[in-house]
Amino acid sequence: MTTKQNAVVVGAGIVGLAAARALAERGYRVHVFEKNTKAVGASIRNFGMVWPIGQPAGPLYERAMRSRQIWQSLCEQGKFWHAPAGSLQVAYRPDELQVLEEFRDGNTGKRNCSLLTATEALNCAPLLRQEGLLGALFSPDEMVVNPREAIQLLPDLLSEQYDITFHFGTAVTGIDNGTVYTGGEQYPAEQVIVCGGQEFESLYPEVFRQSPVTKCKLQMMRSSALPTPKQAEPAICGGLTLTHYSSFKECPSLPQLQQRIAQEYPEYVQWGIHVMCSRNGQNELVIGDSHEYGPVHDPFDRAEINRLILEYFNTFTNIPGLNIAQSWNGTYLKMTQGTELVAKPEEGVTIVNGLGGAGMSLSFGLLEEVVGGLEQ
Ligand SMILES: Cc1cc2nc3c(=O)[nH]c(=O)nc-3n(C[C@H](O)[C@H](O)[C@H](O)COP(=O)(O)OP(=O)(O)OC[C@H]3O[C@@H](n4cnc5c(N)ncnc54)[C@H](O)[C@@H]3O)c2cc1C
């Protein structure tokens, strides 16, 4: 670009931050509008797991790996806490181990992952329960960030590095024919990217009404700081997680595992619970989560769901004196068909939303692709 064009981004969650970065990389002067005085949506309520292992081999895995590369570079530049220690999918039942073996075999040459013996897994993650552990799949690709820290600090880092201006506490109330309205002000923009997350009812509601989307509410918890020394261990997932991520769908014995889980854990299936955990820079464990789908959700947490999550967590970990310090919920927009919503409701406007449970893992890569396609 010889003279700078203006771009506007609506929303300063991870999708909006990734859009702002990608637009500025392409030479746009970018204004980001966030209606709250700081981002408080799904992007600060998650595990902070940047999670390529959840994506099937091919373009989605490549997108996740590109996102991870950008995350790592930003965390290093901004000196944000991050743990590029990989992930461990643990097996305490023969059918879980079989799925892990099939996953390893099906991904040979496509991604780096290996099966560990029980002893190797325990050395890697001493929080694991020893009794009954059969083995684990280790993947080095995964990284954990602290979303509460990273999402608050990224705006400053991005505006130091690029021509990006953030306007917090400023809601976008309308977009029309290359002009963005924020109540009292108006901004001309050659490109607008709308990244409003689950609050999509006011801008282009007709697009969402016509798209295959729903909302998903999740419950999670955080422990008090553990007394045991801090360790750069991989994030850990129990057997239920194998039934959650689409990357495991290729494993031939997954249907049998799903059947056994449906019989043994009907309440977990009812509340969409699978259990994973990561340790943050304050030596606290982040543990979750449940998945409830529908257009509107009860805003309150259910103690029953937290109890189920912790009971299952205790089947594969051994953490004496574990104390839960916080519980919360978050909501994201989820596609009922497809992996994300990228729509063009009018000339120069692109909506990017619906990344579901993979927004932290895919946004940076996806937004590079979306912005790369704007001028074609
Ligand atoms: C509990 C939980 C755990 C998760 N765990 C993970 C994980 O470990 N890894 C992973 O990859 N993903 C995870 N996710 C998913 C991930 O958090 C989401 O995909 C992602 O945060 C969605 O980002 P977003 O920017 O679309 O939405 P949000 O973070 O909700 O941001 C949207 C922003 O737009 C603003 N906005 C809306 N309308 C306007 C307007 N008109 N004007 C100005 N601003 C506006 C809102 O105020 C909000 O700040 C999890 C999600 C939850 C809830």
The ligand as an SDF file (V2000), in Angstrom:
LIG
                    3D

 53 58  0  0  0  0  0  0  0  0999 V2000
  -14.4940  -21.4440   29.5640 C   0  0  0  0  0  0  0  0  0  0  0  0
  -13.8460  -21.4000   28.2080 C   0  0  0  0  0  0  0  0  0  0  0  0
  -12.6980  -22.1410   27.9680 C   0  0  0  0  0  0  0  0  0  0  0  0
  -12.0790  -22.0610   26.7100 C   0  0  0  0  0  0  0  0  0  0  0  0
  -10.8630  -22.6530   26.5300 N   0  0  0  0  0  0  0  0  0  0  0  0
  -10.1960  -22.4370   25.3760 C   0  0  0  0  0  0  0  0  0  0  0  0
   -8.8590  -22.8900   25.2210 C   0  0  0  0  0  0  0  0  0  0  0  0
   -8.2320  -23.3600   26.1570 O   0  0  0  0  0  0  0  0  0  0  0  0
   -8.2780  -22.7790   23.9970 N   0  0  0  0  0  0  0  0  0  0  0  0
   -8.9100  -22.1930   22.9480 C   0  0  0  0  0  0  0  0  0  0  0  0
   -8.3520  -22.1650   21.8570 O   0  0  0  0  0  0  0  0  0  0  0  0
  -10.1350  -21.6450   23.0960 N   0  0  0  0  0  0  0  0  0  0  0  0
  -10.7870  -21.7520   24.2730 C   0  0  0  0  0  0  0  0  0  0  0  0
  -12.0280  -21.2220   24.4450 N   0  0  0  0  0  0  0  0  0  0  0  0
  -12.6410  -20.5250   23.3130 C   0  0  0  0  0  0  0  0  0  0  0  0
  -12.1490  -19.0890   23.1820 C   0  0  0  0  0  0  0  0  0  0  0  0
  -12.0830  -18.4730   24.4420 O   0  0  0  0  0  0  0  0  0  0  0  0
  -13.0960  -18.3230   22.2320 C   0  0  0  0  0  0  0  0  0  0  0  0
  -13.1500  -18.9850   20.9780 O   0  0  0  0  0  0  0  0  0  0  0  0
  -12.6010  -16.9120   21.9830 C   0  0  0  0  0  0  0  0  0  0  0  0
  -12.2780  -16.2690   23.1850 O   0  0  0  0  0  0  0  0  0  0  0  0
  -13.6330  -16.0880   21.2290 C   0  0  0  0  0  0  0  0  0  0  0  0
  -13.0480  -14.8230   21.0400 O   0  0  0  0  0  0  0  0  0  0  0  0
  -13.8740  -13.6010   20.5080 P   0  0  0  0  0  0  0  0  0  0  0  0
  -12.9200  -12.5060   20.3080 O   0  0  0  0  0  0  0  0  0  0  0  0
  -14.7370  -14.0470   19.3650 O   0  0  0  0  0  0  0  0  0  0  0  0
  -14.9230  -13.2740   21.6640 O   0  0  0  0  0  0  0  0  0  0  0  0
  -14.8020  -12.4100   23.0110 P   0  0  0  0  0  0  0  0  0  0  0  0
  -13.6130  -12.7210   23.7780 O   0  0  0  0  0  0  0  0  0  0  0  0
  -16.1160  -12.5650   23.6920 O   0  0  0  0  0  0  0  0  0  0  0  0
  -14.6280  -10.9340   22.4770 O   0  0  0  0  0  0  0  0  0  0  0  0
  -15.6420  -10.2310   21.7900 C   0  0  0  0  0  0  0  0  0  0  0  0
  -15.5280   -8.7620   22.2030 C   0  0  0  0  0  0  0  0  0  0  0  0
  -16.3250   -7.9560   21.3680 O   0  0  0  0  0  0  0  0  0  0  0  0
  -16.8500   -6.9040   22.1500 C   0  0  0  0  0  0  0  0  0  0  0  0
  -18.0070   -6.3430   21.4370 N   0  0  0  0  0  0  0  0  0  0  0  0
  -19.1430   -6.9900   21.0810 C   0  0  0  0  0  0  0  0  0  0  0  0
  -19.9590   -6.1530   20.4050 N   0  0  0  0  0  0  0  0  0  0  0  0
  -19.3350   -4.9390   20.3450 C   0  0  0  0  0  0  0  0  0  0  0  0
  -19.6840   -3.6770   19.7890 C   0  0  0  0  0  0  0  0  0  0  0  0
  -20.8410   -3.4680   19.1500 N   0  0  0  0  0  0  0  0  0  0  0  0
  -18.8080   -2.6450   19.9100 N   0  0  0  0  0  0  0  0  0  0  0  0
  -17.6100   -2.8300   20.5560 C   0  0  0  0  0  0  0  0  0  0  0  0
  -17.2480   -4.0200   21.1280 N   0  0  0  0  0  0  0  0  0  0  0  0
  -18.0970   -5.0550   21.0060 C   0  0  0  0  0  0  0  0  0  0  0  0
  -17.2130   -7.5920   23.4580 C   0  0  0  0  0  0  0  0  0  0  0  0
  -17.3260   -6.6500   24.5130 O   0  0  0  0  0  0  0  0  0  0  0  0
  -16.0320   -8.5460   23.6260 C   0  0  0  0  0  0  0  0  0  0  0  0
  -14.9910   -7.9960   24.4120 O   0  0  0  0  0  0  0  0  0  0  0  0
  -12.6720  -21.2880   25.6790 C   0  0  0  0  0  0  0  0  0  0  0  0
  -13.8260  -20.5470   25.9330 C   0  0  0  0  0  0  0  0  0  0  0  0
  -14.4100  -20.5870   27.1840 C   0  0  0  0  0  0  0  0  0  0  0  0
  -15.6350  -19.7590   27.4390 C   0  0  0  0  0  0  0  0  0  0  0  0
  1  2  1  0
  2  3  1  0
  2 52  2  0
  3  4  2  0
  4  5  1  0
  4 50  1  0
  5  6  2  0
  6  7  1  0
  6 13  1  0
  7  8  2  0
  7  9  1  0
  9 10  1  0
 10 11  2  0
 10 12  1  0
 12 13  2  0
 13 14  1  0
 14 15  1  0
 14 50  1  0
 15 16  1  0
 16 17  1  0
 16 18  1  0
 18 19  1  0
 18 20  1  0
 20 21  1  0
 20 22  1  0
 22 23  1  0
 23 24  1  0
 24 25  2  0
 24 26  1  0
 24 27  1  0
 27 28  1  0
 28 29  2  0
 28 30  1  0
 28 31  1  0
 31 32  1  0
 32 33  1  0
 33 34  1  0
 33 48  1  0
 34 35  1  0
 35 36  1  0
 35 46  1  0
 36 37  1  0
 36 45  1  0
 37 38  2  0
 38 39  1  0
 39 40  1  0
 39 45  2  0
 40 41  1  0
 40 42  2  0
 42 43  1  0
 43 44  2  0
 44 45  1  0
 46 47  1  0
 46 48  1  0
 48 49  1  0
 50 51  2  0
 51 52  1  0
 52 53  1  0
M  END
$$$$
